[in-house]
Amino acid sequence: MAAQRSMTDILDAAVHVREAARSATSGATGLDPVLTALSEVMEYDHASLTRWDPLRGGHTTLAGNYPDDATAYIENRLHHDPVFPVLNSPARGGLWLTDVPSHLLAASPGFQEVLSPLGIEGGVAQCLFAADGRYVGMLNVSTRRPRRAPDPARAVVTLLTETLAAAVAPRTDPPPDEATPTDPTAGTRPPDPHRPGGLSPRELQVLAELTAGRTNREIASRLYITPRTVATHIEHILAKLDLPNRAAAAARATAWGIEPTR
């Protein structure tokens, strides 16, 4: 049995996780070193960092060592699990397995079909949010050994979430063909047909949801962002398209053939 680690050891390990995450954010390294460093904060049998892909409506594993069936569940089904709405909140820290109400575990395919057969008894699922409230991905950590209580790793994992979110979030730098042009003739380039009205991919998603008559709260739930973020996107959409209201925006989207994902 491994020796119990001191709080100083755990905090030192957390610094290494932060350094590895910052390196991944800059593009200097991948995310595998982040999970390696995290193993010094808390021992685990399986872990993964995933990025939420709003266009596909699923997660993409960036680093991890879960078995294939568990990885597939995390990527394609976890966001439909009954436990997911409980942990998917910017105001919440990680949801530790030992804290999940028994009735939710009984109803969770993720636990009953995936984790339980692996002998998992402990761990944490932590949703990651960007500074603007966007849901960008998840940290999942599982262990066959239940964690002791009180567990200093709990606070440390929560403190690391902003750094981990920055590491998994898609790069926001504009691609070369969208960067500020230095060639005076570059402005004559025809508009990108995949981004009508100059809208960003996220704004196009929100615009598509407007065609279904959904409220800001309903859109936020479907896209895993906050209602306030939805409102901001709608303001930008109306300004870019020079439209008076969301009904007009929905009509424009319909004319363009834009529809929400099912």
C-alpha angles and dihedrals in degrees: 000000000000118000116257110260123227124241088249090056091049093049091049089051090049089057088055090051090052092049092049091048092050090050089052091048091055090050093243093118140007127252099262091089088055092060091043090055091045090059087068090057093050129359114240141172097212134015140163143180115212135185121221112235107201093187093055094035095230146077127272118210111233096176134356150113105226116133115266095259092050091047090050090052092050092048101043111017111023094087088059094049115115089237094057098078089054095058099031099093129107089220094057128084121217120312108234117209094236089056097054110109112251093238090057092049089051090053096042116101087192091063100032098043103027117020101032094055087053090057092245114170103162145020143100140264112206123185113214124217131189120234090262092056098260116146104235107169150302145272113214121186125177134182135181089218118073114238118246121242130265090036118187090198088072093067092041094054090051091050091052096053098094091051092046091048091054090050096053098037116105114261110264097201109119115249116251094264091055099043121110104284121239093185109084089218093053091087090068091068109122116251119268106263089210092060106048116193091014090280120158119242090257092049089051089053092051091046090053091053090054090064088065091054093242123164123239090257092051091048091048091053093050095046097037095238132113124272088241090057090050090053090051092050091050091052089053092047093052091047095048094046094038092232128151102223147355092269089060090047091052090051091051091050091051090051089053091049093245114155133175120255115260 
